[in-house]
Amino acid sequence: SQKIEQNSEALNIQEGKTATLTCNYTNYSPAYLQWYRQDPGRGPVFLLLIRENEKEKRKERLKVTFDTTLKQSLFHITASQPADSATYLCALDDQTGANNLFFGTGTRLTVIP
Amino acid sequence: DTAVSQTPKYLVTQMGNDKSIKCEQNLGHDTMYWYKQDSKKFLKIMFSYNNKELIINETVPNRFSPKSPDKAHLNLHINSLELGDSAVYFCASSKQGSTGELFFGEGSRLTVL
């Protein structure tokens, strides 16, 4: 069966450290993978997209890697801040061209001051 | 200047009732979606509409029906509400042919008593 698993349901980290979140998928062959941030009571907000032929993508303090052999994406937040506390969701497409995005279970990140 | 807006934000109703949630986007996007987020925060796609045509339809009960009067609107109608329908429903949109980045509304929390 198809699965998208984000290994940690919750992750606590000290301010200033690098947070690393993991997204593993099974029985998908995505053309791209996306990461979203969701705050309580709000809708998800797009952060980054990485394509299958890209190994790494950066945006400010964010870095995403994509390993299609391992079927895994890592999402890093460097110099983490309390304001980074949120739930982070990975999402990938099904390559049907319909932009049907499937979401992972999410990781709730808490940055401790 | 809300990009994707949905109403109502909260909806409390009795089992067996029929209700609707409205969604509008002012981004000029071609594709709109409805997602359901359950109590475990798992976000699952229900429908998408592209140029007023249903292009995907996941395994949702036929009590749920999307209605798109025009490209900027995708409303969700739910008949004969059941307890298990209680969830947060998110509307989203994306630009056709883009990288697939989704823009989400703020969500509509449905509680069925």
HADDOCK unambig.tbl for C-alpha pairs under 7 A between the chains (distance, minus, plus):
assign (segid A and resid 42 and name CA) (segid B and resid 106 and name CA) 4.97 0.50 0.50
assign (segid A and resid 42 and name CA) (segid B and resid 107 and name CA) 6.69 0.50 0.50
assign (segid A and resid 43 and name CA) (segid B and resid 104 and name CA) 5.50 0.50 0.50
assign (segid A and resid 43 and name CA) (segid B and resid 105 and name CA) 5.66 0.50 0.50
assign (segid A and resid 43 and name CA) (segid B and resid 106 and name CA) 4.57 0.50 0.50
assign (segid A and resid 43 and name CA) (segid B and resid 107 and name CA) 6.02 0.50 0.50
assign (segid A and resid 44 and name CA) (segid B and resid 104 and name CA) 6.13 0.50 0.50
assign (segid A and resid 45 and name CA) (segid B and resid 103 and name CA) 6.90 0.50 0.50
assign (segid A and resid 45 and name CA) (segid B and resid 104 and name CA) 6.93 0.50 0.50
assign (segid A and resid 46 and name CA) (segid B and resid 101 and name CA) 6.62 0.50 0.50
assign (segid A and resid 46 and name CA) (segid B and resid 102 and name CA) 6.82 0.50 0.50
assign (segid A and resid 98 and name CA) (segid B and resid 55 and name CA) 6.91 0.50 0.50
assign (segid A and resid 99 and name CA) (segid B and resid 100 and name CA) 5.84 0.50 0.50
assign (segid A and resid 102 and name CA) (segid B and resid 44 and name CA) 6.91 0.50 0.50
assign (segid A and resid 103 and name CA) (segid B and resid 43 and name CA) 6.04 0.50 0.50
assign (segid A and resid 103 and name CA) (segid B and resid 44 and name CA) 6.86 0.50 0.50
assign (segid A and resid 105 and name CA) (segid B and resid 42 and name CA) 5.33 0.50 0.50
